[in-house]
Structures are given as C-alpha cells and as structure tokens.
Amino acid sequence: MVTSSKKTDVILVGVDGSDSSLDALQWAADQAKLAHASLEVLSAWEWPSVWGREPTWPPGWDPDEQTRKQLAKVVEAVLDSTYKLDVRQVVVEGHAAPALVTAAEHADLLVVGRRGHRSVAGVLLGSVSMYCVTHAQCPVVVAHHRLPKAE
C-alpha cells in the first residue's frame, strides 16, 4: 500500500460580511481552487460593550448562532456550485485580529480584507489586517475591495 505524506494546504480567510471581506473570500476560494487546497472561513464575534449599566439582551439572543447563520449565508452566496472545495466554516468568540492569527497557526495562507474608513483609506490597512500582517506566522494576502465597474 502506498500512502502520500503530502498534506493538504489550508487557506484561511476572515469574513465579517463587509464588501472587502466578501472580496477576500472570493479571492481565497479562487486560490484554493487553483492550489487544490482546503478553505477555512472564519468569522469572529464579541459581546457588545456596555458601560455604566447592566446589559440587557433580547430573550433567546445567541450571537454565536446568529454569526453561524450569517456566515453560512455569505459562504453560500459567494461560493457557487462551480467551486468543488473542502470548505470549513469556523465561528469564534473574540476579537477578529487575534482570532485570525491564532487560527492561522495551522494555515498555509491567511487572507483578509481591508476596511479603511478614512479619506486616505486607499493606502492604509485597517487594524485587523495590519495586526494579521504583523503577527501571523504564515503569508498574508490583504484583498482590497474592488470598486464596481463604471458603465
């Protein structure tokens, strides 16, 4: 019996529902398809900060489950049936930047979007992408949001 010792490459992509993260997911899926790699799609959530009073949440509100449902919708919308990929969806509680860097410890490539909010955003990285670029132990691709084509 012959067995292969080659492991399957893993491409990890962070998704938060923003346009730039959808572009990052598309880019990561295209790369995974080309490289015959598996795709791990991670979304992180945090409890909202409330200062000065005790927080009240709607009855039955489950941010983890809500994030899972939203992530599943995004993955289904972006990855159509032409993608024949091994896709794993991961939802974690915590800030996105350290969650992505921790998850990237087993990845071969980390892909994130860029979400600048300032007028010079085109040349700056957002805080999550900057953290990932400076702390991840694997290569990082920062996917910039593509502007719609002018008609």
Residue, then its C-alpha position, 0 to 999 in steps of 0.5 A: m500500500v502506498t500512502s502520500s505524506k503530502k498534506t493538504d494546504v489550508i487557506l484561511v480567510g476572515v469574513d465579517g460580511s463587509d464588501s472587502s471581506l466578501d472580496a477576500l473570500q472570493w479571492a481565497a476560494d479562487q486560490a484554493k481552487l487553483a492550489h487544490a487546497s482546503l478553505e477555512v472561513l472564519s468569522a469572529w464575534e464579541w459581546p457588545s460593550v456596555w458601560g455604566r449599566e447592566p446589559t440587557w439582551p433580547p430573550g433567546w439572543d445567541p450571537d454565536e448562532q446568529t454569526r453561524k447563520q450569517l456566515a453560512k449565508v455569505v459562504e453560500a452566496v459567494l461560493d457557487s456550485t462551480y467551486k468543488l472545495d473542502v470548505r470549513q466554516v469556523v465561528v469564534e468568540g473574540h476579537a477578529a485580529p487575534a482570532l485570525v492569527t491564532a487560527a492561522e497557526h495551522a494555515d498555509l495562507l491567511v487572507v483578509g480584507r481591508r476596511g479603511h474608513r478614512s479619506v486616505a483609506g486607499v493606502l492604509l490597512g485597517s487594524v485587523s489586517m495590519y495586526c494579521v500582517t504583523h503577527a501571523q506566522c504564515p503569508v498574508v494576502v490583504a484583498h482590497h475591495r474592488l470598486p464596481k465597474a463604471e458603465 
